[in-house]
Amino acid sequence: MNLAVIGTGYVGLVAGTCFADSGNNVVCVDIDKKKVNQLKKGKIPIYEPGLNRVFDRAIREKRLHFTTDLESAVEQAEIIFLALPTPPGANGEADLSAVLKVSEQLGELFDKYGTYKIVVNKSTVPVGTADKVKKKIAEKTDVEFDVVSNPEFLREGAAVEDFMKPERVVIGTSSDRAAEKMKTLYEPFVRSGNPILVMDEKSSEMTKYAANAMLATKITFMNEVANICERVGANVDNVRIGVGTDSRIGKRFLFAGIGYGGSCFPKDVQAIHYTAAQNDYEFKILDSVMKVNERQKLSIVEKIKTYFNGEVEGKTFGIWGLSFKPETDDVREAPSLYITRSLAKLGARMKAYDPEAMETFQESVEKETLSMIEFVEDQDQAIDGVDALVICTEWNEFRRPDIDKFARMMKEPLIFDGRNLYDLQRAADHNLKYISVGRPSVNV
């Protein structure tokens, strides 16, 4: 099929590349000329494992193209995906201005071409957005078209695998014609038998928000359990295993830590919470989820202040990990942003290292915080001569360090671990002062 993907952010670039790899002719459109030129040269602006390999193959086989010209991309396209940003406003409402602006432009182009096309909302959008897009397009044309909701369920760090082998594909449409076309497009990705679920547009839109809100709730619930474990002397690792073996609950998203971040959970939880409020419903569970998550991001700073009796000024901390999770360079709503900002305000200096997110972090943090951080080239440099180490992201390379280096290189082998990377007994055997989340502290 001939496809157009409007927007070359995380979702648009992964979707366009994977569709091209499955044999479709894909044109990706973006208004950012610099980014489009980079992509034409084969340079991918995001870090995502496996994407380079699929991208290079699609480019080499001339199935993936990039342009800033919306009209040329849409003219031959049978299906047009909207993968545009929908950032949250101050009250949590998703900003649909980019989606609706492009919808108007599409209506004008459809009127010019006169051929049936399908417009697909791939961006995460509030319930009712498909109707708004349909209305915007219809105001500009009498030509037949359909609008479909097709939410993505991609995990950053495993997005290519998730797209190529989805657990399910959700298609929201009231049009049999559009449904059949979309099922044909996705059939190569579900040959193992995973379902293509066709439902109404509003249910499809709600499915995406409900899924992310549920996962965010599981994470936050376990962080609350971890906080109680610290107070009563229990070990959250044992509790997690005991709870996770219950098939009604499952073992995923039960790891205690310093909160969730990224591009999806914070934005989507806020958006579904806003939708509830707009419909006169008080979503009390999500009220708590958001409040607990904000508090959890700074819980490790409270532990630091307690250990040093509030005298943090002048101390130097190593920071391992800046991205919100491993295998990505995304720092949106990452706990590291909150932790480094708080430490900087307390007068502490930092030496930070992340395998992929150094540049995106520096672009995302304010000057006052940046002035207190030295960005170093490897994890050893980040602990050289520091008063303590703070672990913010569970990159694999942080899981198996030469543990004796902590004592040799740091002023004292003191670790504040926001991701529970190390075994407590191993930490004790190596005389580490080790403070983690929801587990007994070691040698403290």
Summary of the structure (lengths in Angstrom):
residues: 444
radius of gyration: 23.7
end to end distance: 62.4
largest distance: 74.3
contacts: 1536
relative contact order: 0.08
helix: 46%
strand: 14%
